[in-house]
């Protein structure tokens, strides 16, 4: 999973997971907290 910042022309790697680890997409609250912490930088 990745986040694209068009304004700065950057791609942030957010999360690497396998379907063996997680049966689907990570929980929205986990994704939101990760994105919030990246955007603080």
mmJSON file of the N, C-alpha and C atoms, coordinates in Angstrom:
{"data_MODEL":{"atom_site":{
"group_PDB":["ATOM","ATOM","ATOM","ATOM","ATOM","ATOM","ATOM","ATOM","ATOM","ATOM","ATOM","ATOM","ATOM","ATOM","ATOM","ATOM","ATOM","ATOM","ATOM","ATOM","ATOM","ATOM","ATOM","ATOM","ATOM","ATOM","ATOM","ATOM","ATOM","ATOM","ATOM","ATOM","ATOM","ATOM","ATOM","ATOM","ATOM","ATOM","ATOM","ATOM","ATOM","ATOM","ATOM","ATOM","ATOM","ATOM","ATOM","ATOM","ATOM","ATOM","ATOM","ATOM","ATOM","ATOM","ATOM","ATOM","ATOM","ATOM","ATOM","ATOM","ATOM","ATOM","ATOM","ATOM","ATOM","ATOM","ATOM","ATOM","ATOM","ATOM","ATOM","ATOM","ATOM","ATOM","ATOM","ATOM","ATOM","ATOM","ATOM","ATOM","ATOM","ATOM","ATOM","ATOM","ATOM","ATOM","ATOM","ATOM","ATOM","ATOM","ATOM","ATOM","ATOM","ATOM","ATOM","ATOM","ATOM","ATOM","ATOM","ATOM","ATOM","ATOM","ATOM","ATOM","ATOM","ATOM","ATOM","ATOM","ATOM","ATOM","ATOM","ATOM","ATOM","ATOM","ATOM","ATOM","ATOM","ATOM","ATOM","ATOM","ATOM","ATOM","ATOM"],
"id":[1,2,3,4,5,6,7,8,9,10,11,12,13,14,15,16,17,18,19,20,21,22,23,24,25,26,27,28,29,30,31,32,33,34,35,36,37,38,39,40,41,42,43,44,45,46,47,48,49,50,51,52,53,54,55,56,57,58,59,60,61,62,63,64,65,66,67,68,69,70,71,72,73,74,75,76,77,78,79,80,81,82,83,84,85,86,87,88,89,90,91,92,93,94,95,96,97,98,99,100,101,102,103,104,105,106,107,108,109,110,111,112,113,114,115,116,117,118,119,120,121,122,123],
"type_symbol":["N","C","C","N","C","C","N","C","C","N","C","C","N","C","C","N","C","C","N","C","C","N","C","C","N","C","C","N","C","C","N","C","C","N","C","C","N","C","C","N","C","C","N","C","C","N","C","C","N","C","C","N","C","C","N","C","C","N","C","C","N","C","C","N","C","C","N","C","C","N","C","C","N","C","C","N","C","C","N","C","C","N","C","C","N","C","C","N","C","C","N","C","C","N","C","C","N","C","C","N","C","C","N","C","C","N","C","C","N","C","C","N","C","C","N","C","C","N","C","C","N","C","C"],
"label_atom_id":["N","CA","C","N","CA","C","N","CA","C","N","CA","C","N","CA","C","N","CA","C","N","CA","C","N","CA","C","N","CA","C","N","CA","C","N","CA","C","N","CA","C","N","CA","C","N","CA","C","N","CA","C","N","CA","C","N","CA","C","N","CA","C","N","CA","C","N","CA","C","N","CA","C","N","CA","C","N","CA","C","N","CA","C","N","CA","C","N","CA","C","N","CA","C","N","CA","C","N","CA","C","N","CA","C","N","CA","C","N","CA","C","N","CA","C","N","CA","C","N","CA","C","N","CA","C","N","CA","C","N","CA","C","N","CA","C","N","CA","C","N","CA","C"],
"label_alt_id":[null,null,null,null,null,null,null,null,null,null,null,null,null,null,null,null,null,null,null,null,null,null,null,null,null,null,null,null,null,null,null,null,null,null,null,null,null,null,null,null,null,null,null,null,null,null,null,null,null,null,null,null,null,null,null,null,null,null,null,null,null,null,null,null,null,null,null,null,null,null,null,null,null,null,null,null,null,null,null,null,null,null,null,null,null,null,null,null,null,null,null,null,null,null,null,null,null,null,null,null,null,null,null,null,null,null,null,null,null,null,null,null,null,null,null,null,null,null,null,null,null,null,null],
"label_comp_id":["UNK","UNK","UNK","UNK","UNK","UNK","UNK","UNK","UNK","UNK","UNK","UNK","UNK","UNK","UNK","UNK","UNK","UNK","UNK","UNK","UNK","UNK","UNK","UNK","UNK","UNK","UNK","UNK","UNK","UNK","UNK","UNK","UNK","UNK","UNK","UNK","UNK","UNK","UNK","UNK","UNK","UNK","UNK","UNK","UNK","UNK","UNK","UNK","UNK","UNK","UNK","UNK","UNK","UNK","UNK","UNK","UNK","UNK","UNK","UNK","UNK","UNK","UNK","UNK","UNK","UNK","UNK","UNK","UNK","UNK","UNK","UNK","UNK","UNK","UNK","UNK","UNK","UNK","UNK","UNK","UNK","UNK","UNK","UNK","UNK","UNK","UNK","UNK","UNK","UNK","UNK","UNK","UNK","UNK","UNK","UNK","UNK","UNK","UNK","UNK","UNK","UNK","UNK","UNK","UNK","UNK","UNK","UNK","UNK","UNK","UNK","UNK","UNK","UNK","UNK","UNK","UNK","UNK","UNK","UNK","UNK","UNK","UNK"],
"label_asym_id":["A","A","A","A","A","A","A","A","A","A","A","A","A","A","A","A","A","A","A","A","A","A","A","A","A","A","A","A","A","A","A","A","A","A","A","A","A","A","A","A","A","A","A","A","A","A","A","A","A","A","A","A","A","A","A","A","A","A","A","A","A","A","A","A","A","A","A","A","A","A","A","A","A","A","A","A","A","A","A","A","A","A","A","A","A","A","A","A","A","A","A","A","A","A","A","A","A","A","A","A","A","A","A","A","A","A","A","A","A","A","A","A","A","A","A","A","A","A","A","A","A","A","A"],
"label_entity_id":["1","1","1","1","1","1","1","1","1","1","1","1","1","1","1","1","1","1","1","1","1","1","1","1","1","1","1","1","1","1","1","1","1","1","1","1","1","1","1","1","1","1","1","1","1","1","1","1","1","1","1","1","1","1","1","1","1","1","1","1","1","1","1","1","1","1","1","1","1","1","1","1","1","1","1","1","1","1","1","1","1","1","1","1","1","1","1","1","1","1","1","1","1","1","1","1","1","1","1","1","1","1","1","1","1","1","1","1","1","1","1","1","1","1","1","1","1","1","1","1","1","1","1"],
"label_seq_id":[1,1,1,2,2,2,3,3,3,4,4,4,5,5,5,6,6,6,7,7,7,8,8,8,9,9,9,10,10,10,11,11,11,12,12,12,13,13,13,14,14,14,15,15,15,16,16,16,17,17,17,18,18,18,19,19,19,20,20,20,21,21,21,22,22,22,23,23,23,24,24,24,25,25,25,26,26,26,27,27,27,28,28,28,29,29,29,30,30,30,31,31,31,32,32,32,33,33,33,34,34,34,35,35,35,36,36,36,37,37,37,38,38,38,39,39,39,40,40,40,41,41,41],
"pdbx_PDB_ins_code":[null,null,null,null,null,null,null,null,null,null,null,null,null,null,null,null,null,null,null,null,null,null,null,null,null,null,null,null,null,null,null,null,null,null,null,null,null,null,null,null,null,null,null,null,null,null,null,null,null,null,null,null,null,null,null,null,null,null,null,null,null,null,null,null,null,null,null,null,null,null,null,null,null,null,null,null,null,null,null,null,null,null,null,null,null,null,null,null,null,null,null,null,null,null,null,null,null,null,null,null,null,null,null,null,null,null,null,null,null,null,null,null,null,null,null,null,null,null,null,null,null,null,null],
"Cartn_x":[0.855,0.0,0.909,0.524,1.357,0.485,1.102,0.44,1.224,0.526,1.181,0.921,2.002,1.914,2.248,1.214,1.42,2.154,1.886,2.503,4.01,4.492,5.937,6.554,5.725,6.179,6.872,6.22,6.765,5.776,6.318,5.516,6.006,5.079,5.402,4.927,5.835,5.46,4.829,3.59,2.877,2.897,2.625,2.377,2.706,3.471,3.714,3.091,2.182,1.558,1.197,1.075,0.656,-0.754,-1.416,-2.763,-2.729,-1.549,-1.408,-1.46,-0.858,-0.875,-2.252,-2.84,-4.154,-5.031,-6.241,-7.134,-7.705,-7.55,-8.019,-7.232,-7.807,-7.18,-7.083,-6.007,-5.911,-7.093,-7.385,-8.496,-8.319,-9.414,-9.362,-8.709,-8.978,-8.393,-6.873,-6.383,-4.936,-4.314,-4.978,-4.48,-4.477,-5.56,-5.659,-4.564,-4.3,-3.257,-1.88,-1.642,-0.372,-0.22,-1.262,-1.217,-1.041,-1.752,-1.601,-0.166,0.473,1.849,2.814,2.568,3.434,3.255,2.032,1.785,2.33,2.609,3.208,4.664,5.31,6.76,7.009],
"Cartn_y":[-1.16,0.0,1.234,2.245,3.435,4.681,5.828,7.124,7.992,8.65,9.511,10.963,11.761,13.194,13.873,14.268,14.879,16.212,16.974,18.291,18.221,17.222,17.067,16.0,15.371,14.297,13.178,12.76,11.716,10.568,9.376,8.192,7.644,7.498,6.98,5.537,4.633,3.263,3.227,2.747,2.755,1.411,0.379,-0.889,-2.023,-2.979,-4.192,-5.338,-6.05,-7.187,-8.241,-9.454,-10.536,-10.957,-11.631,-12.108,-13.264,-13.809,-14.824,-14.153,-12.949,-12.191,-11.595,-11.0,-10.37,-10.923,-11.305,-11.9,-10.863,-9.598,-8.526,-7.27,-6.173,-4.879,-4.592,-3.918,-3.54,-2.662,-2.652,-1.872,-0.381,0.305,1.731,2.58,2.299,3.125,2.949,1.746,1.53,2.281,2.258,2.973,4.482,4.988,6.423,6.889,6.131,6.548,6.526,5.572,5.511,6.697,7.024,8.165,9.46,9.614,10.828,10.987,9.898,10.001,10.358,9.87,10.204,11.671,12.156,13.536,14.549,14.132,15.022,15.314,14.44,14.567,15.683],
"Cartn_z":[0.0,0.0,0.0,-0.743,-0.843,-0.927,-0.65,-0.699,-1.674,-2.597,-3.59,-3.234,-3.157,-2.926,-4.247,-4.981,-6.295,-6.207,-5.149,-4.998,-4.855,-4.14,-3.924,-4.821,-5.66,-6.543,-5.755,-4.651,-3.788,-3.672,-3.495,-3.201,-1.863,-0.913,0.406,0.507,0.839,1.11,2.497,2.596,3.864,4.559,3.814,4.475,3.516,3.982,3.217,4.01,3.387,4.051,3.015,3.482,2.61,2.992,2.085,2.394,3.386,3.597,4.645,6.016,6.121,7.379,7.652,6.633,6.749,5.643,5.973,4.981,4.015,4.338,3.468,3.748,3.418,3.644,5.15,5.604,7.015,7.434,8.707,9.247,8.947,8.634,8.279,9.361,10.641,11.715,11.756,11.445,11.398,10.23,9.087,7.914,8.176,8.773,9.042,9.992,11.055,12.001,11.332,10.456,9.736,8.796,8.042,7.127,7.901,9.029,9.854,10.337,10.756,11.252,10.119,8.91,7.762,7.372,7.394,6.988,7.988,9.215,10.221,9.911,9.165,8.868,7.899],
"occupancy":[1.0,1.0,1.0,1.0,1.0,1.0,1.0,1.0,1.0,1.0,1.0,1.0,1.0,1.0,1.0,1.0,1.0,1.0,1.0,1.0,1.0,1.0,1.0,1.0,1.0,1.0,1.0,1.0,1.0,1.0,1.0,1.0,1.0,1.0,1.0,1.0,1.0,1.0,1.0,1.0,1.0,1.0,1.0,1.0,1.0,1.0,1.0,1.0,1.0,1.0,1.0,1.0,1.0,1.0,1.0,1.0,1.0,1.0,1.0,1.0,1.0,1.0,1.0,1.0,1.0,1.0,1.0,1.0,1.0,1.0,1.0,1.0,1.0,1.0,1.0,1.0,1.0,1.0,1.0,1.0,1.0,1.0,1.0,1.0,1.0,1.0,1.0,1.0,1.0,1.0,1.0,1.0,1.0,1.0,1.0,1.0,1.0,1.0,1.0,1.0,1.0,1.0,1.0,1.0,1.0,1.0,1.0,1.0,1.0,1.0,1.0,1.0,1.0,1.0,1.0,1.0,1.0,1.0,1.0,1.0,1.0,1.0,1.0],
"B_iso_or_equiv":[0.0,0.0,0.0,0.0,0.0,0.0,0.0,0.0,0.0,0.0,0.0,0.0,0.0,0.0,0.0,0.0,0.0,0.0,0.0,0.0,0.0,0.0,0.0,0.0,0.0,0.0,0.0,0.0,0.0,0.0,0.0,0.0,0.0,0.0,0.0,0.0,0.0,0.0,0.0,0.0,0.0,0.0,0.0,0.0,0.0,0.0,0.0,0.0,0.0,0.0,0.0,0.0,0.0,0.0,0.0,0.0,0.0,0.0,0.0,0.0,0.0,0.0,0.0,0.0,0.0,0.0,0.0,0.0,0.0,0.0,0.0,0.0,0.0,0.0,0.0,0.0,0.0,0.0,0.0,0.0,0.0,0.0,0.0,0.0,0.0,0.0,0.0,0.0,0.0,0.0,0.0,0.0,0.0,0.0,0.0,0.0,0.0,0.0,0.0,0.0,0.0,0.0,0.0,0.0,0.0,0.0,0.0,0.0,0.0,0.0,0.0,0.0,0.0,0.0,0.0,0.0,0.0,0.0,0.0,0.0,0.0,0.0,0.0],
"pdbx_formal_charge":[null,null,null,null,null,null,null,null,null,null,null,null,null,null,null,null,null,null,null,null,null,null,null,null,null,null,null,null,null,null,null,null,null,null,null,null,null,null,null,null,null,null,null,null,null,null,null,null,null,null,null,null,null,null,null,null,null,null,null,null,null,null,null,null,null,null,null,null,null,null,null,null,null,null,null,null,null,null,null,null,null,null,null,null,null,null,null,null,null,null,null,null,null,null,null,null,null,null,null,null,null,null,null,null,null,null,null,null,null,null,null,null,null,null,null,null,null,null,null,null,null,null,null],
"auth_seq_id":[1,1,1,2,2,2,3,3,3,4,4,4,5,5,5,6,6,6,7,7,7,8,8,8,9,9,9,10,10,10,11,11,11,12,12,12,13,13,13,14,14,14,15,15,15,16,16,16,17,17,17,18,18,18,19,19,19,20,20,20,21,21,21,22,22,22,23,23,23,24,24,24,25,25,25,26,26,26,27,27,27,28,28,28,29,29,29,30,30,30,31,31,31,32,32,32,33,33,33,34,34,34,35,35,35,36,36,36,37,37,37,38,38,38,39,39,39,40,40,40,41,41,41],
"auth_comp_id":["UNK","UNK","UNK","UNK","UNK","UNK","UNK","UNK","UNK","UNK","UNK","UNK","UNK","UNK","UNK","UNK","UNK","UNK","UNK","UNK","UNK","UNK","UNK","UNK","UNK","UNK","UNK","UNK","UNK","UNK","UNK","UNK","UNK","UNK","UNK","UNK","UNK","UNK","UNK","UNK","UNK","UNK","UNK","UNK","UNK","UNK","UNK","UNK","UNK","UNK","UNK","UNK","UNK","UNK","UNK","UNK","UNK","UNK","UNK","UNK","UNK","UNK","UNK","UNK","UNK","UNK","UNK","UNK","UNK","UNK","UNK","UNK","UNK","UNK","UNK","UNK","UNK","UNK","UNK","UNK","UNK","UNK","UNK","UNK","UNK","UNK","UNK","UNK","UNK","UNK","UNK","UNK","UNK","UNK","UNK","UNK","UNK","UNK","UNK","UNK","UNK","UNK","UNK","UNK","UNK","UNK","UNK","UNK","UNK","UNK","UNK","UNK","UNK","UNK","UNK","UNK","UNK","UNK","UNK","UNK","UNK","UNK","UNK"],
"auth_asym_id":["A","A","A","A","A","A","A","A","A","A","A","A","A","A","A","A","A","A","A","A","A","A","A","A","A","A","A","A","A","A","A","A","A","A","A","A","A","A","A","A","A","A","A","A","A","A","A","A","A","A","A","A","A","A","A","A","A","A","A","A","A","A","A","A","A","A","A","A","A","A","A","A","A","A","A","A","A","A","A","A","A","A","A","A","A","A","A","A","A","A","A","A","A","A","A","A","A","A","A","A","A","A","A","A","A","A","A","A","A","A","A","A","A","A","A","A","A","A","A","A","A","A","A"],
"auth_atom_id":["N","CA","C","N","CA","C","N","CA","C","N","CA","C","N","CA","C","N","CA","C","N","CA","C","N","CA","C","N","CA","C","N","CA","C","N","CA","C","N","CA","C","N","CA","C","N","CA","C","N","CA","C","N","CA","C","N","CA","C","N","CA","C","N","CA","C","N","CA","C","N","CA","C","N","CA","C","N","CA","C","N","CA","C","N","CA","C","N","CA","C","N","CA","C","N","CA","C","N","CA","C","N","CA","C","N","CA","C","N","CA","C","N","CA","C","N","CA","C","N","CA","C","N","CA","C","N","CA","C","N","CA","C","N","CA","C","N","CA","C","N","CA","C"],
"pdbx_PDB_model_num":[1,1,1,1,1,1,1,1,1,1,1,1,1,1,1,1,1,1,1,1,1,1,1,1,1,1,1,1,1,1,1,1,1,1,1,1,1,1,1,1,1,1,1,1,1,1,1,1,1,1,1,1,1,1,1,1,1,1,1,1,1,1,1,1,1,1,1,1,1,1,1,1,1,1,1,1,1,1,1,1,1,1,1,1,1,1,1,1,1,1,1,1,1,1,1,1,1,1,1,1,1,1,1,1,1,1,1,1,1,1,1,1,1,1,1,1,1,1,1,1,1,1,1]
}}}
